[in-house]
Amino acid sequence: MTRLRAAFRGLMTIVLTLVATGLFLAAPGFAAPHAEFVMDARTGEVLRADNADSRLHPASTTKMMTLYIAFEAVRLGEITLDTEVRISHNAAATPYAIGFRAGSRIPLRYLLRSAAVRSSNDGATAIAEAISGSVEAFAARMNRTAAALGMTNSTFRNPHGLTQSGHLASARDMSILGRRLFYDYPQYYNLFGRTSTDIGIKTVRSTNRRVLNEYRGADGIKTGFTNAAGFNLVSSADRGGVRIIATVFGGRSSRDRDKRIMELLDLGFARAPARVTERRPELPRYNNATIVGATAPASSMRPVMRGRLGGDLYASASAPSDVAPSSAAVVPTPRPAFEEPAPIVVTRAASGTAVYGIALARQGTRSAADKLLLRAALQELDTLDQALRQVNRVSGGFAPAFVGLSERDALRACTRLRARDVECDVVMGG
């Protein structure tokens, strides 16, 4: 009897471990909510929808949004593929990590591969922190991007897809996102079609290799699984210039999910016309997008007020090109005043009653100053997207600044920028 009890305890330990790590297959009596969606990617036409607008757990299909934003950040000059991203303790401690060590520096391109091909949770967290400074701030950007893409039933709370309250998406929305990845960033889409890849620390195999290997024309894109979600997959295939995107949420096993996704792709090819006028989507416009879900938290790095607008701004040291999160307090130091200010309005209109601004680091060229303003605005969209952007020609370069802000908004925005290693000072108009 003692041996039986010991064996039973051992068996239960193994089962509980498998459940905790997400490796336990859904039991025959368990079924996550099921949803399906099929579209003609060339036009966005819906070919089949079943429970497609229900808000369900997306699991690791979430990483499609993480990667979309990463591609966008590279396009906008916020970060480069060769930027060496410091792996934080927070990223390394993400459950079910692939093995990036805390304190190590990994080129962004390897993190992208790890997330796209092997569904790396620590890689996804590191990407989020590198771009936005924190998971919370990145989630705010995910939600803003989702709104701009027309993903009306999705709210994101993290970059990896582990189950979290309020982290939900629909099969339709994830199909829309799959289409946008293909059309908006075709130069990176090949990542999703790799059956294996080098991530710097090792070579890993794709979580989607069965469909990639067995279905003719399949070239991506992303799997997902948690106990709450079931087995999810967004898949795309091309045959003779006809491209179909299909999504399954809530599969009972990986084989059940893969079998169903191939049936849905077959259905799509059977229903889609051979020739259509392709309707390529435009890149998202954020001005009128509504932010839903998480917002970036304020931190304790309160900036110190510096100088005045209109000839008495203060410059700051340049931010490092490697974007990495920082939580240490920053004590600003005064800088020499800008010389010979000659305001050049870049874009946007400002409130006539707001008299505060944010001065960024002096740049060597006008183009670099404009890019720094754009990058900062994208990192602090809540406050800076509608602020007036100004570039002053000064001795030795160009001084970028945001003006027309309230004191509260200026302090909050500069605090968040500093959390993302963007040097700034709050200035007051006169």
N, C-alpha and C positions, 0 to 999 in steps of 0.2 A: 504493500500500500504506500509506503514511504517513497519507493521508487516511482510509483505511478504519479504521486503528487509532484515530485521533483520534475518528472518528464512533462507533466501538464503545465507547471510554472514555466519551464523552459520554452514550451511551445507558445504560450501566451506572450512571453517576452519577445519572441521572434515576430509574432503577429502584430503586436503593438508597435514594434520598431518599424515594420513595413508600412503600417498605417501612418505613422508619424512622418516618415520620409516620403510619402506619396507614392510608394512603389507597390502598394497593395492594390490588386485589381478590384474593380467594383464587383461586389458580391452578386450572385444571381438574383437576389431579391431586391437589390438596390438599383435605382435608375434616376440619374440626374435629369432635370427637365430637358427635353429634346427640342431642337430647332434646326431648320434647314433653309438654305437660300441658294439660288442659282441665278447668275446673270451673264449676259453677253457683255464681255469686258469692252468690246469695241464701241458700244453705244450706252452701256449702263442699263439696257432693257432687262426687266425681271422675267426670268423663264420659269421659276418655281419659288414659292415662299410658303413655309409652314412654321408657324409660331415665330416668324422671323423678326418681330419687333419686341419680343419679350426681353426684359433686362435680366440676363443670366451671367453666371461667372465665366469670364473669358479665359481664365488660366493664362498659360504662357503665350497665347495669341496676342496678349497685351504687348509683347515685345515688338510687334509690328509697329505700334505707335512710338515706342521708344526709338526704334531704328529710323522711322520716318523723321522724327525730330532731329536725330543725329545727322541724317543726310542733309536736312535743311540747315542745320548749324554749320556744317562744312561748306555748303553753298554760299552762305551769308558771311563767311569768314570769321565766325565765332571760334572755331577750332579747326584743326587740320587732321588729316588721316595719320600724320606722323607725330602729332602731339602725344607726348608721353604722360599718361594719366596716372596720378598717384592713387594706388588702391588704399582706400581708407579702412580703418578697423570696422566701420559700419558695413562697408561693401563686403569685406572678407567674411564677416559674420552672418551674411544673408543666408537663410536656410537653403540647403541643397546646392551649395556653392560648387563651382567647378574646380577651384583650387588656386585662384589668384591670391598671393600672399599680401597681407597688410604691410604697407610701406613700400612695396615694389612699384615700379613704374612700367606700365604696359602701353605701347603705342595704341592709339584709338582704333586703328584698323583691326588689330587682333581682338579687341573687345567687341567690335561690330561682328566679326566672324563668329565669336563664341556665342553671342546672343542669337544670331540668325540661324546658325547651323546646329549648335548643341543646346540652345536654350539656356544659356548660362545666367543664373540669377545674380551672382556676384558681378559678372560682367555688365549686366543691365543696370545694376545699382551704381557701378563706377561710371558708366556713361552718363547717367542722370546727374550725379554729383559734379562731374567734370563740366557739364554744360550749364547747369542751373545753380550749383552750389549746394543743393540739398535735395533729398527725395521730395520733400513737400513743395518746394519751388518748382521742381520738374513736373510734379503732378498738376500744378496749376497750368503749366504750359501745355501739358497733354490735353487738358480739358479745353483750353482755348483753341488748340489745333483741331480737336474733335468737332467743336462747334463750327469752326470755319470750313471744315470738310463736309458738313451736313450730317454728322453722326449724332442724331438727335436723341438717341436712347443709350448713350454711353457716358459714364463718369469714371474717372480713373483716380486711384489713390496711391499707386506705386508703379514703378517701371518694369516689374518682373511678372506680375500676375498672381502671386500668392494670395490666397483668399483673405479679403479684408472687407469690413463693412463699407458699403457704398461703392465698391469697386465692381462695376457691372457694365456689360455691353450686350448688344444684340447681334444676331447672325447677319442681319442686313448691314448694320454699321461696319462690322469687320470685313464684309465683302467689299463695301465701299472703300475701306482703307486699303485692302489688297489691290484694288484697281488703281488707287492713287499711288501706291508704291511703284507699280509697274509703269504708269504714265509719267509721274512727276520725277522719278529718280531711276530711269532705265539703266544708267551707268552702274548702279549698285544692285540691281535686281538679281543679277547672277548669283549673289550670295545665297539666295534662298533655294537655288537649284543644285548646290554642292552636296554631294553625299559624304564628303569628309573635307576637313580643312585644318591648316596649321594655325594655332592660336598663340604661338610664341612659346608657351610653356609645354605644349604637347600637341599631338594631332588627335582630333576628335571626329566622331562619326555623326552624321545627321540623324535627328530624331524623326525625320520624314523620309528616310531612305526607301522604305517599302513602296510607297506610292511613286516616288521618283524612279525607282527601278522597274516597277511592274506596269505602270500606266503609260501608254504611248503618248508622247507630247507633254507630259507633266514636267514642269520646271520650277515649282515652288508651291506653297510659300511657308506656312508655319503651323506647327502642332501646339497642343496644350493639354495639360491634365492636372487636375486636383480632385480630391474626393468630392468636393462640393460641385465641381463643374462637370465631372465625367471626362470623357475623351473628346477633345475638340480638334478641329482642323479646318483651316482655310487653305484651299488648293486652287492652283491655276494650271491650265494646259492649253497648248496651241496645236491645232491641226490645220494645215493648209491656209494659214492666215486667219482662221477663226479661233478666237481666244475665249475660253469659258472660265469663270471663277465660281467655285462652289464652296459652301461652308456647312459644316456639321457641328453642332453643339450637343453635348450630352450623350455621346456614344457609350456603350456598355463595356467596351474593351477596345484596345487599339486595332485589333483585326476587324471588329464590327464597324468601327469608325472608318477605317481605310476602305473596307468593302463598300460601305454606303457612299463614301465620297466618290469612288470610281463609278458607281451607278448614277450618281447625280451628274458627274461630268459627261457620261454617256447621254443622259437625258438632255443636257445642255447642247451637246453637239447635234443631237437629233432635232431639236427645236430651233436652233439658231439658223438664220438664212446664210447662204454661202457668201453673198455679197451685200454689204451695207455701207452707208456713208459713216465713216468713223467719226465719233464725237470725242475729241480729246479734251479732258478737263483742263481748266486754267489753274495755275498755282493759287493756293488759298490767299484770300485777302482778310486781314485781321481787324481792320478798322471797326467794322460793325459786328464782329463776332461776339457772342455772349459767353463769358467765362462761367462755367458751371463747376461745382465740386470744390476741390481743395484750393486754398490760396496760400501763398508763401507766408510763413510766420515772420514776425519781426524778431530781430536778434538784439543782443545787448551792445553791439558795436555802434553806439550812437556817435555820429559825426560831430565835429566841432565847427561852429560857424566861422567862415573865413571871408573877410572883405566885402566888397559890394560889386554889383553888376555895373557895367558901363565904364570900364577902364580901371577897375580896382579888383578884378578877379585874381584868384591865386591858382597857380599850376600845381600839379601833383606828379609824383614819379610815375613812370609808365608801368602798367600792369604787366605781369609776366605772360608770355605767350602760352605757357602750359597752364590751362585752367584747372585749378584744383581747389577743393573746399577748404575753408579756414574757419576756425571757431575762436581763435585767439583775439583778445581785445586789440584794437588798433588805435593808437594815439596819433592824430594828424600833427604834422609840423608845418609852420608857415613856409610858403614858397615866395619867390620874387613875383611882384605884380607883373601882369602882362604889360607889354609896351606897345604904344601906338595902336590902340584897338581900332579895328575897322570892321564892325559887325557885318556878317554876311548871313542872311537868313537862308537856311537850308530847306525847311519844310514845316508845315503845321501852323496853326494859329493858337495864340495863347490867350488866357483870361486877362482882362485889363486890370483886375484887382490883385492878381498874384504878383508878388515882388521878390520871390526867392528863386534861386537857380542852383544848378549842380555843375561845377567845373570838373572836367576830366583832364587826363594827362595831355600835355602839349605833344603834338605830332609833327613830324618832319615835312609832311605833304598835306595838301588839302584833301586828297583822296583818302589818306590814312585817317584824317580827322573825321571825315564823313562816315567811314567804316566803323570807327570807334563809337560814334554816336548811334549808328544803326545797331551795332552789337549790344550796346548798353540798353537801348530801347527794347530790344527783343528779350533781354534778360530780366527786365523789369517792366513788362507790358502793362500791368495794372495802372502804373503812374505815368510812365514816360512816353507811352505810345502817342498821346495827344499833346505832349509838351512841345514848345517851340524849340527847334534845334538851331543853334547859332555857332558859327565858326569865326573867330577873330584872327586876322592876320597879325602876327606879332614878330618881334625880332627873333630869328632862329626857328621859326616854324608857324604852326597854326594851332590855335587854342579852341577845342570844342567845348561846348557847354549846352545844357538844357536850361531854359529860362521860362518865366511865366508860371511858376509853381507856388503853392502855398508853403508856409514853413513846415507844416506837418508832412505834406507830401514829399518835399525835398529831403527832409531828414529821414523819412522812411525809405525812400528810394535809394539814397546814398548808403544807408545802413545795409540794405540788401545787396547792393552792388559790391560793397566791401566784403560781404560774406562770400562773394564769388570771385574775390581777388581782383576786382576792378577798382583802382584807386580813384577817389573822388573827394571833393570838398563842397560843402554847402556854402553858397554865397548869397548876399542880400542886395537887392536893387536899391538904387538911391535916386 
